[in-house]
Amino acid sequence: MNKSLLSIGFLLGVMVFNSANAHLYWVEPNEFYFYNKSKQIDKKVSEVLTFEFTGGDTYFNADTNRAKDDEESYNFNIIDNKGNKVAIDDKWQGKTRAVFEAGMTRPGTYVLEAARVGKPMYYTKLKSGDYLHKAADELTKNEQDKKEKSVGYYQGTKAYTTLHKTNDTWKRILGHPLEITPLSHPNLIDAGDTLDVKLLFNGKPLAGTKIKIINQNYRFQKHGDVPIYAQTDESGIASIKFPDADRYLITTEHNVPLDNDKKAEGLNYSASLMLQVNEPWVKEWAN
């Protein structure tokens, strides 16, 4: 069988694999915009920012913390508009989420990130439909006989928070293998607005890729339903219109087949961006 047919077989297989073993991952701050009620912008502020990294196989229902037993395989950062990392004062790893806290002293927009680094997270699907948290070369002889497919996973997720005033931090590319990058400020979106995003894979635009957009108050009829879809054009850009004020998760994935790899038949990369869409009066109140 030639390489192109093997690649098609992997991509079709991993789509089924992922639909059964799918988890969404996200970073969520306690506030997307810390409004300055005094209306006076100071050079120094005092706010406590917390954010969590979590995942779930139903939307916004956190049930998985992949970093709990493998923290060294993840980067967790708060980054300012100059690329500097803000010190994280405290962290806590729970079964369903990792929580981080930092005292923020300078106004501006910050990006919060969580990303899998180093080796991927491996899962193997058996013919029975069960899953093992193992790469192909870690299986026993009995498990090898029952194996259907092994896949390695990378997750990259981010969100933005603004303290009192905005800046251009949202323009910064973090360098995740698969990354959703906003093309305008993600903390300044109202109900009815449209946000353009650019999807990058290894730093290059990724065309023809479906993006899913899920809002917090959406109630799906069957597992896998999402209320909004978009697709990237030849420049890797997709336009997303947000009909209502709510918290939204923008998510996508990209599958890459591997040839003669002892650990997996392919790699699955996922990316997400969480943001808050406001009622129009919020901006008026803030200003």
JOGINOR-V513968 format. One record per residue. N is the residue number from 1. SS is DSSP state (A for helix, B for strand, O for the rest). OMEGA is omega in whole degrees, -180 to 180 (NA if undefined). Layout:
[[N/SS/OMEGA] [N/SS/OMEGA]]
//
This chain:
[[1/O/-176] [2/O/-173] [3/A/-178] [4/A/178] [5/A/176] [6/A/-180] [7/A/178] [8/A/179] [9/A/177] [10/A/-177] [11/A/177] [12/A/-179] [13/A/-177] [14/A/175] [15/A/177] [16/A/179] [17/A/-176] [18/A/180] [19/A/180] [20/A/-175] [21/A/-171] [22/O/170] [23/O/170] [24/B/178] [25/B/-180] [26/B/170] [27/B/-176] [28/B/178] [29/B/176] [30/O/175] [31/O/174] [32/O/178] [33/B/175] [34/B/-178] [35/O/179] [36/O/-174] [37/O/180] [38/O/-179] [39/O/-180] [40/O/-178] [41/O/178] [42/O/177] [43/O/-180] [44/O/179] [45/O/177] [46/O/179] [47/B/175] [48/B/179] [49/B/170] [50/B/172] [51/B/-179] [52/B/172] [53/B/-177] [54/B/178] [55/B/180] [56/B/177] [57/O/166] [58/O/-166] [59/O/177] [60/O/176] [61/O/-174] [62/O/177] [63/O/-174] [64/B/170] [65/O/-177] [66/O/-176] [67/O/-173] [68/O/-178] [69/O/-177] [70/O/-172] [71/A/-178] [72/A/180] [73/A/-178] [74/B/170] [75/B/175] [76/B/-175] [77/B/166] [78/B/-171] [79/B/180] [80/O/-174] [81/O/177] [82/O/-180] [83/O/179] [84/O/178] [85/B/177] [86/O/-179] [87/O/174] [88/O/-174] [89/O/-176] [90/B/177] [91/B/-178] [92/B/179] [93/B/177] [94/O/-178] [95/O/-174] [96/O/-178] [97/B/170] [98/B/-175] [99/B/-177] [100/B/-178] [101/B/179] [102/B/173] [103/B/-175] [104/B/-175] [105/O/-178] [106/O/177] [107/O/179] [108/B/178] [109/B/-180] [110/B/174] [111/B/179] [112/B/-177] [113/B/168] [114/B/-175] [115/B/173] [116/B/-180] [117/O/-180] [118/O/-178] [119/O/178] [120/O/173] [121/B/-174] [122/B/171] [123/B/176] [124/B/175] [125/B/176] [126/B/-180] [127/O/179] [128/O/-175] [129/O/178] [130/O/-179] [131/B/176] [132/B/178] [133/O/-176] [134/O/169] [135/O/-177] [136/A/-177] [137/A/177] [138/A/-177] [139/O/172] [140/O/179] [141/A/179] [142/A/178] [143/A/178] [144/A/-180] [145/A/-177] [146/A/-174] [147/B/171] [148/B/-177] [149/B/174] [150/B/-177] [151/B/173] [152/B/-173] [153/B/170] [154/B/176] [155/B/173] [156/B/-176] [157/B/-178] [158/B/175] [159/B/-180] [160/B/173] [161/B/-179] [162/B/176] [163/B/170] [164/O/177] [165/O/-176] [166/O/167] [167/O/-171] [168/O/178] [169/A/-178] [170/A/179] [171/A/-174] [172/O/175] [173/O/-176] [174/O/179] [175/O/173] [176/O/178] [177/O/173] [178/B/-173] [179/B/173] [180/B/-177] [181/B/178] [182/B/179] [183/O/168] [184/O/-171] [185/O/-176] [186/O/177] [187/O/-177] [188/O/-177] [189/O/177] [190/B/175] [191/O/-178] [192/O/180] [193/O/175] [194/B/177] [195/B/172] [196/B/176] [197/B/177] [198/B/-179] [199/B/-179] [200/B/171] [201/B/-174] [202/O/175] [203/O/-178] [204/B/-180] [205/B/180] [206/O/-176] [207/O/172] [208/O/-177] [209/O/-180] [210/B/176] [211/B/180] [212/B/-180] [213/B/-173] [214/B/177] [215/B/-171] [216/O/-177] [217/O/179] [218/O/177] [219/O/-175] [220/O/178] [221/O/176] [222/O/-176] [223/O/-180] [224/O/177] [225/O/171] [226/O/-175] [227/O/-175] [228/B/174] [229/B/170] [230/B/178] [231/B/-178] [232/O/178] [233/O/-177] [234/O/177] [235/O/-180] [236/O/-175] [237/B/175] [238/B/178] [239/B/-177] [240/B/176] [241/B/-178] [242/O/-174] [243/O/-173] [244/O/172] [245/O/-178] [246/B/172] [247/B/-174] [248/B/173] [249/B/175] [250/B/-173] [251/B/178] [252/B/179] [253/B/179] [254/B/-177] [255/B/-179] [256/B/178] [257/B/177] [258/O/178] [259/O/174] [260/O/177] [261/O/-175] [262/O/-176] [263/O/-175] [264/O/175] [265/O/-180] [266/B/178] [267/B/176] [268/B/177] [269/B/176] [270/B/179] [271/B/176] [272/B/176] [273/B/177] [274/B/178] [275/B/179] [276/B/174] [277/B/-172] [278/B/165] [279/O/-178] [280/A/-177] [281/A/-180] [282/A/180] [283/A/179] [284/A/178] [285/A/-177] [286/A/-177] [287/O/NA]]
//
